[in-house]
């Protein structure tokens, strides 16, 4: 099983770990592409702050992020499991997992990133700000930039089991499973169902979408569930108490789309 996650906008800052060692990151086939993005980002953030903020989509209140990016080579690094915060990661609660569930998380979770391409939760990275939607001056849109390198490394990283794709659209742009891998890939949409005047209405609510995805992964990890494919994932989630609607794709080589329907919204 491989679980694809988006990163979080916010990152845990500080820490006292040693700086980034790029050669230690997982998926070493991405190393040349990572080096180019890092170099571009460092150049951008060491120059005109206003331009850097404009490129990175940062408000005046986030100007400190530019200086933080400029110091990435010397900044303290910590495991990605501790670096990414935000709604999905709060719900996932990696730090509070049982040892067995944490071991499974380290082996199966892959976090996509505009800067690193993708990292494991054990990879040590500094706090940074560079989303997949950014267009760096020398490289262009990062979603498109990463497609080539990802196409090289991801089929092998996907192994021969289920690929559970929980990425947001910007990060999904960097790698789209194809062929045989797509056939064992499941994407998940979280729908909030409410009854209004006797009619059921469903909507996607970003915050709760992220929280439910985090809890869903947590529950699978704690149960030690490693579904072999999308059909087995549906069964595993239903066994865990989730309301799941799924249809097998009409053609082979297409990903499954799962709807997880929630009526109660938890904060």
C-alpha positions in Angstrom: 0.0 0.0 0.0 1.1 3.5 -0.8 -0.8 6.5 0.5 -0.3 9.8 -1.4 -0.8 12.9 0.8 -0.7 16.6 0.1 1.6 18.7 2.3 0.4 21.5 4.6 0.8 25.2 3.9 1.9 25.7 7.5 5.0 23.9 8.8 6.4 23.5 12.3 9.3 25.9 12.6 12.5 25.8 14.6 13.9 22.7 16.1 17.5 22.0 16.7 18.3 19.3 14.3 21.2 19.2 11.8 20.6 20.9 8.4 19.1 19.2 5.4 21.2 16.4 3.8 19.6 16.1 0.4 21.3 12.8 -0.4 19.5 11.1 2.5 16.0 11.8 1.2 13.8 8.9 -0.1 13.2 8.5 -3.8 16.8 9.3 -4.8 15.8 9.4 -8.4 14.3 12.8 -7.7 17.6 14.2 -6.5 18.6 16.2 -9.6 15.1 17.7 -9.9 15.1 18.6 -6.2 18.5 20.3 -6.5 17.2 22.5 -9.4 14.1 23.6 -7.5 16.1 24.3 -4.3 18.6 26.4 -6.2 15.9 28.4 -8.0 14.0 29.0 -4.7 17.2 30.1 -2.9 18.1 32.5 -5.7 14.5 33.9 -5.7 14.4 34.4 -2.0 17.9 35.9 -1.7 17.0 38.6 -4.1 14.1 41.1 -4.3 11.7 40.3 -1.4 8.7 41.8 -3.2 9.2 39.7 -6.3 9.7 36.6 -4.2 6.5 37.2 -2.3 4.7 37.8 -5.6 6.0 34.5 -7.1 5.2 32.5 -3.9 1.8 34.1 -3.4 2.7 35.4 0.0 1.0 38.4 1.7 2.9 41.2 3.6 2.2 39.3 6.8 4.1 36.3 5.5 7.2 38.2 4.4 9.3 36.3 7.0 8.8 33.1 4.9 11.0 34.6 2.2 14.0 34.9 4.6 13.2 31.5 5.9 13.4 30.0 2.4 16.7 31.9 1.7 18.3 30.0 4.6 17.1 26.5 3.8 20.6 25.0 3.4 21.5 25.9 7.0 18.1 25.7 8.7 17.5 22.9 11.2 15.7 19.9 9.6 13.3 17.5 11.3 11.3 14.4 10.1 8.5 15.3 7.7 6.1 13.7 10.2 6.9 16.6 12.5 7.3 19.3 9.9 3.9 19.1 8.3 1.1 20.4 10.5 -2.4 21.7 9.4 -5.8 20.1 9.5 -5.1 16.7 7.8 -1.9 16.1 9.9 -3.6 17.1 13.1 -6.3 14.5 12.4 -3.7 11.9 11.4 -1.8 12.5 14.6 1.4 10.6 13.7 3.1 11.4 17.0 0.3 9.6 19.0 0.1 6.4 16.9 1.0 3.0 18.4 4.5 1.8 17.5 3.1 -0.7 15.0 0.9 1.9 13.3 3.8 4.4 13.2 6.0 1.8 11.5 3.2 1.2 8.9 2.9 5.0 8.4 6.6 5.3 7.8 6.5 2.5 5.2 3.3 3.6 3.4 2.9 7.4 3.5 4.3 9.7 0.8 3.9 13.4 1.1 4.0 15.4 -2.2 5.8 18.7 -2.2 6.4 21.6 -4.6 10.0 21.7 -3.3 11.0 18.1 -2.7 8.7 16.3 -5.2 7.7 13.7 -2.6 9.1 12.6 0.7 8.6 9.9 3.3 7.5 10.8 6.8 10.9 9.8 8.1 12.8 12.2 5.7 14.4 15.1 7.5 13.5 18.4 5.9 13.5 22.1 7.0 10.4 24.3 7.2 9.8 25.9 3.8 7.2 27.7 1.8 6.8 26.6 -1.9 3.5 25.2 -3.0 3.0 23.0 -6.2 1.0 25.9 -7.7 4.1 28.2 -7.8 5.7 29.2 -11.1 9.5 29.7 -10.5 11.1 32.1 -12.9 13.6 29.5 -14.4 11.5 26.4 -14.1 7.9 27.4 -14.7 4.9 25.8 -13.0 6.1 23.2 -10.5 3.2 20.9 -11.1 4.3 20.5 -14.8 8.0 20.5 -13.9 7.7 17.5 -11.6 5.8 15.3 -14.1 8.8 14.0 -15.9 10.9 13.1 -12.8 7.8 11.6 -11.1 6.9 9.5 -14.1 10.4 8.0 -13.7 10.3 7.1 -10.0 6.6 6.7 -9.0 5.7 3.4 -10.7 8.5 1.7 -8.7 7.5 3.5 -5.5 3.9 2.4 -6.0 5.0 -1.3 -5.7 2.4 -3.8 -6.5 -0.4 -3.0 -4.0 -3.1 -0.4 -3.5 -2.3 3.3 -4.2 -4.6 5.5 -2.0 -4.5 8.9 -3.5 -5.6 11.7 -1.1 -3.8 14.6 -2.8 -5.5 17.9 -3.7 -5.7 18.7 -7.4 -2.6 20.9 -7.5 -0.4 18.0 -6.2 -2.2 15.4 -8.2 -1.0 17.3 -11.3 2.6 16.2 -10.6 1.9 12.5 -11.1 -1.1 10.7 -12.6 -1.0 6.9 -12.2 -1.2 5.2 -15.6 -2.1 1.8 -16.9 -1.8 -1.1 -14.4 -0.9 1.2 -11.5 -4.0 3.3 -12.2 -6.1 0.1 -12.0 -5.1 -0.3 -8.3 -5.4 3.4 -7.4 -8.3 4.8 -5.4 -9.0 8.5 -5.1 -11.2 9.7 -2.2 -13.7 12.5 -2.1 -15.3 13.4 1.2 -19.0 14.6 1.0 -20.9 16.2 3.8 -24.6 15.1 3.7 -27.3 17.2 5.2 -31.1 16.9 5.0 -32.8 20.2 4.0 -36.6 20.2 3.8 -36.6 16.5 3.4 -34.0 16.5 0.6 -30.5 15.2 1.0 -27.9 17.7 -0.1 -24.2 16.9 -0.4 -21.3 19.3 -0.4 -17.5 19.2 -0.3 -16.2 21.3 2.6 -12.4 21.8 2.4 -11.6 21.8 6.1 -13.6 18.7 6.9 -12.5 17.0 3.8 -8.9 17.3 5.1 -9.8 16.2 8.6 -11.8 13.2 7.4 -8.9 12.1 5.2 -6.5 12.4 8.1 -8.8 10.3 10.4 -9.4 7.8 7.7 -5.6 7.1 7.2 -5.2 7.0 11.0 -7.9 4.4 11.4 -6.4 2.3 8.6 -3.0 2.5 10.3 -4.2 1.7 13.7 -6.2 -1.3 12.4 -3.0 -2.5 10.6 -5.1 -2.6 7.4 -3.1 -3.0 4.2 -5.8 -3.5 1.5 -4.5 -5.2 -1.6 -6.6 -3.0 -4.0 -9.5 -0.6 -4.2 -12.2 -3.2 -3.6 -10.5 -4.4 -0.5 -10.1 -0.7 0.6 -13.9 -0.2 0.4 -14.4 -3.3 2.6 -11.8 -2.1 5.1 -13.3 1.4 5.4 -16.8 0.0 5.8 -15.5 -2.4 8.5 -14.1 0.7 10.3 -17.5 2.4 10.2 -17.2 4.7 7.2 -20.0 5.2 4.7 -18.4 4.5 1.4 -19.9 4.7 -2.1 -17.8 3.3 -4.9 -18.0 2.0 -8.4 -15.5 0.0 -10.2 -14.3 2.0 -13.3 -15.9 1.0 -16.6 -12.5 0.5 -18.3 -9.5 -1.3 -16.9 -6.5 0.9 -16.3 -8.6 3.6 -14.7 -8.5 4.7 -11.0 -11.4 4.0 -8.7 -13.3 7.0 -7.3 -14.6 6.6 -3.7 -17.0 8.9 -2.0 -16.8 8.9 1.8 -20.1 10.4 3.1 -20.2 12.0 6.5 -23.2 13.4 8.3 -21.5 14.5 11.5 -18.7 17.0 11.1 -16.0 16.8 13.8 -13.6 19.6 14.5 
